[in-house]
Amino acid sequence: MNYGTCPDRIGKANSKKIIAIDKCGNTIEFSSSMEAHRKMGISSGNIYDCLYHKRNRKTAGGYKWEFVK
């Protein structure tokens, strides 16, 4: 049985679901910030800054980012 590489397993264990909220209030759910980065082409670092309120960043790629509650 193959459970993936060590970085893959760690990434899945540590990932948290997030949502992107546009200006109209529509939401898109992602399983992690890296998935959002891959699908939307937005810097994962900028998404991280929004999620953790770093560097006064409120949006990334025109979306607000929050963890799924």
N, C-alpha and C positions, 0 to 999 in steps of 0.2 A: 504494500500500500504506500502511495506517495502522498505525504502531507504538505508538500511544497518546501521551498527553501527556508532557512532560518529567518531571513529578513521578511519574507512573505508572512510567516506565522506570527512574527512580532508585530508587523503592521496591522494584521487583522485583529490581533488581541488588543491592541492599543487604540484602534480607530473608534471614533465617535460619530454618530450620524449628525449631519448638519443640514440646514436649509438656507437657500438663497431667497431673498425677498426683493422683488422689483418695486419700482415706484408706485405701481398700481395695487400692490399688496399680494400679487400672485407669488406662489412659492414653488420651489423645486427642491426635492429632497435628494441627498447624496449620502452614501455610506461612509465617506471620509472626505477630508479636504483634498487629498490626492485624486480621488475620483472626480471631484468638482474641477480641479485643475486640468485633468486630462480631457474631460468632456466639454468644458467651456473655454479653455485656453487662458484662464486667469491665473496669475501668479499664485502658487500655493503659499508663498510667504506673505503676500498681501491678504489672502484669506485668513491665514493664521493671525495676522495682526488685528483684523476685525474681530475674530472670535475671542481673542484674549485681551482686547482693548489696548493694544500696544501702539505707540507712536501716534496717538490721537487719530488713528485711522477708523473711520466710520463705515466706509464702503470700499468694495473692491470690484472692479468691472461693472460698476453701476448697480450693484446689489448690496443689500445689507446681509450679513451672515450671522446665524445663530445656531447654537446646539439644539437638537431636537429634545424636547422635554419629556 
